[in-house]
């Protein structure tokens, strides 16, 4: 699935657009992994529930997508 992921150079260009993790609460989801998951969904057209496990729980990724949107 490497073709659906951002390169290091691409990530360096956009990483500052994402909020920094909070100091308390649940461990944060890695923004890069979440963004790659969103790209996978958009490129493949698959339903959220079909998101591969390597990206984490689909509800978490969808929640971040909805929040960032």
C-alpha positions, 0 to 999 in steps of 0.5 A: 500500500505504499503508493497510497502513502505520503512521501517524507517530503510531502509530509514535511510540507503539510505537517504544520497544518495539523494540531499538536497533541494535547498533554493530557487524555488519551494517547493521540492518533498519529496525524500522518497515519490518519492522513494516509488513511483518509487518502486511502479512502478517497483514492479507493472509494471504499467505505470507511468500515473497509479501512485496512487495520494498519491505519487504526480504527475506522471510527477514529479516522472518520472522526478526525476526517470530520473534525479536520473537514 
